[in-house]
Amino acid sequence: MTSSHNDGRAVLQLHGLCKHYGAGSTLLKALDGVDLEVAPGQLFGLIGHNGAGKSTLFKLLLGLIRPTAGSLRVLGEAVDGPNFRALRRHLGYLPENLVLYDNLSGLETLQFFARLKGAPLAPCEALLEQVGLAAASRRAVREYSKGMRQRLGFAQALLGEPRLLLLDEPTTGLDPSAIRDFYRQLDALRSRGVSLVISSHILAELQGRVDALAMLSGGRLKAQGTVQALRERSAMPLRMLLAGTPAQLDALPSQLSGLMERLALQREDAQHACLRCPRELKMPVLQRLAALDLTDLSLQEPSLEDVYFELREAA
């Protein structure tokens, strides 16, 4: 196949992608005209409210459902093309709600999925060790906690050494230590050239980890880009947390004269204040503040969660 090697082309290419259900007054536009590209080796995030279209998009990428309109290519192949069935063996998928057979052991479960995928059975035990389930590999899945089931689901997504991983809410049920280990494994996979698309409601978890992301709302692509690019697009103010003597803080309005009409200053107490500042005024404000010789100053960017709600409400 022409896409059997990572030749620098986008691993995902969506153009005008639509998925509609029903007709007339019952028409539901699960996805409506989505244009999106994901570069090779990226950790790409998908964010959006329940019903935004994220799970529908995963199903389309896997060829489980067909689009109503538009085009979709995965690893260079059209999803409706003759080579996609074979290419699908190079994909790994962790659904949000993975159904498991409770009477099988962890190892038997992984071997079962390996047979379904046509992947070798030999790596199954090593994969269980990789996700921290080696000690429980021969225990029945009914005895597994939610976090253990999630790690088992991640192991099945890794079967066959996939080149593209699609992960739908993959950290559900994981404790903070397990989440940290999970992202360490994603970093290791990326270093080997694996591309990853991850959907999560925990925006703080994605904020410092994704290379880029896309925001879906009501089936439409609301925004896409790096976290910093989305911050700049939202035009949300920066927060400057200031600490100093009462006299230094009392001098802030005069020190910032000429800029104050575009700033928001709030005194927290006698020695602390919060200044909200438009991004384009950051350097002029910092230059003025430097002359006050404050005790401390910290600069806070809007969080991904703040940006998400701001862009979601934007026209």
N, C-alpha and C positions, 0 to 999 in steps of 0.2 A: 504494500500500500504506500502511497506517496506520503502519508503522515506518520510513518513508522519511526521517524526520528524527529527530535526536537530541532527544527531548522530555524527557529526564531520567529515563526509566525504565531499569531495569537492562538492560544489553546481553546478559547471560546470566542465565537463571532456571532452576534445576534443582530439582525437587521429587521426592523419593523415587526418584531415577533409578537404575535397575538394568540391568545387562547380564550375563546368565548364558549359559554355554555348557554343553552336555551335560545329563545328568540322572542322578539317583540317585547312585551312588558316584563317578561321573565328573563331577559337577556342579562347574563352575568359576564362581565369582562374581567376574567381572572388575571390576564395580562393583556396590555393594550398598547402596541406599538413600541416595544422596548428595543433600543439600540445599545449594544454593550460589547466591549472587547476586554478580554483578560489576557495579559502577557504571560509568556512562559516563566515558570519559577516563582510566580507571585503567590503571596498569601492574600487572597482577595475576600473581602467581607461583604455579606449581604445583610442589610438591616431593613426593618420595616415592622409595622404592627401586624397582629394576627389578621390574616386575610389579605395581606398586601400583595401576595403572589409569589412568595419565596419558595414554598413547597411545590407549587405548580411549575415554577421554573426548573427545579431539580428534576421533576418527573419528565419534563420536556428534554432536558439534557441527557437523560438516561434512555430516551426513546420509549418510555412507558406510555406516553400519550403523544398525540400528533398536534402540531400547531394549527390554528385556524387560518393564519396568514403569516407571512414573513419567512425569513430564512434563518437557519441555525446550523452552525458547523462546530463540531467538537474535535479537537486535535486534528483539524484540517479536513475532516470528513463530514459530509452532509448527514444529518441524523436519519433522513429518509433515503440515503444512498445504499448501494449494494454492499459496501464494505463496513457499514456501521456495526452490524452484528458481531463481526470478528473484533472490531476495535473496542467494543464495549468491555471485553476482557481486560483492557488496559485502564478501566475506570474502577475506582473504589467508592462505595457509597455507604454512609451511615445515616439512616433515616432518623427522624425525631423520635419515633416510637418503633423500636425494633422488636418484632415478635420472635420469641425463642421457645424451644421445646423444653419444658421444665424437667422432664425425666432424663434428658441427656446430660452428660457431664460437660464441662467447659471444653475439654479436648474433643469430645465427640461432636459437639456443636460446631466447632471450628472445622473439623474434618468434613462434616455434612455440607457446610457452605463452600468448602474448597472443591468438593465433588460437583456441586451445582455450577461453580464458576469454571470448572476445568483446570483448576490450579493444583499444583503438587501438594501432597499431604505432608511431606517431610518437614517443611518449615513451621507447621502448626504449633509444636511445642515451643519453639523459639519465639514465635509471635506472642504466645501466652506469657512467656517470661518477660518479653519486651514491655507488655502492658501491665505487668505486676500481678499476674494471675497464675504463676507457675505452681504455687503451693495449693491452689484451689482447682487445678486443671482436671482432677478426677472426681471432684464433688459435683453433685447434681445441681443444675442451674437453679432449681427451685430454692436452693439454700443461698443463692447469691443476693447480696444487697443491690439496691438501685445503682450505686456507683460501680459495683463489680459487673453488673449487666452492661453498663455503658462501656466499660473498658473491653468487655468481650465483643461488643458491637464494633468498637474501634479496631480490634484485632481482625475481625472478619473483613472490614473495609480495606485492610492492608494485604489481604490475600492476593497472590499473583503479582506482587510488586507493581502496583498501579502507577501510571504516569500522571493521572489527574485524580484527586480526591475531592469528593463532594460530601461535606459534613453539615448536617442539619441539626442545630442545637447540640453539638457534641459533648458539651461539658455538663449537661443536665445530670444532677445527682452526684457530681464529683465534689470532693472537699477541696479546700484551697491548695493543699499539697499535691493532690492528684491533678488539679488544673495546671499547676506549674509544670509538672512532669509531662502532661499532655502537650503543652506548647513547646517544651524542649524537644519532644519527639517530632513535632511539626517542623521545627527549625532544622533538625537533622535530615528530615525528608527533603526539605527545600534545598539543602546543601547538595543533595544527590540529584537535583533537577526536577523533583516532583512539584507540580502545580497544585494549589489548594484553593477551594472555594468554601467558605465557612459562613453559616448563618447563625446568628446569636441574638437573643434579646438582652444579653448582658453587655451593654455598650462599653462600659468601663473596661471590660475584659479585652475588647477588640482594640481600644483606642491606641495603645502603644505597640500593637503587634502587627496590624495589617499594613500591607504596602499601599493598598487602595481599597475603596469600597464603593458600593452602590446603594442608594436608598430607594426602596420601592414604597409606593403609597397608592392604594386603590388600583393596583395593576399597572401603574405607570412609573416610569423612571423619574424620580423627583430630582436626584442629583447623583453625581459620581465624581471620584477623584481621590486624592490623598486626604487624610484627615485635616492637614493644614490648609489645603485648597478649599475644603468645605468650610473651615472656620472663616477663611477670608471671604468666601462667597456669602456667608451668613451676615457679615458686617456686624457681628456682635462685639461689644466693647471688651477690652482687656480689663482685668482687675489688678490694681496695684495695692498691695497691703503694706501700709506704712507704719513704722514705729519710730517715735522720737519724744522729745520733751514736750510738755504742753506749749511752751513758747514756740518751738519749731512747727508744731501742727497749727497753732494759731496763725502762723505766718503763711500758711499754704495759699489762701485766697489771693493775697497780694503778690506772692511769688509766681503764681500762675495767672496773673492778670493778662487779659486779652485772650485767654484760652478757656476760662472758666465756663463760658456759656455753652461749651461743647463737652464739658466734663461733669461728672456727678461725684460730689465729695460727701462722705458720710463719716462722722466721728463715731468711733466705736466706744471709746472712753478717753480719758485725759491723755493717754500716751499712744493711742492706736487710731488709725483712720483707714478707710477704704476709698480708693479713687477709681472710678470707672472712666475708661479712656478709649476713644476711637483709635483703631489700629494705626491710622495715618498720623496720629499725633503722638505716638509712642516716644519717638526720639526727642522731639521738642520738649515734651513733659519731663522725660528723664534728665535732660540737660538742665532744666530749671530746678528739679528736685536735688540734683547733685550739689547745688550751691548751698542747700540747707544743712548738709552733713547729717542726715537722719541716722538714727540708731540702726535701722534695718529697713529693707524694702524687698518685697518678693512680688514677682510678676506671674499672674495666672492667666493662661489661655482658657477660652471657653471649653468645657468638656464636650466630648462627642455627644453625650446625652443632651446637653444644652443646644448644640448645633442641630441635632436631629429634630427637636421640637420646633426650633425656629424655622428650619427649612420646610418642615412638614406643613406648617401653617402658611408659608409664603404662597403667593399666587403662582 
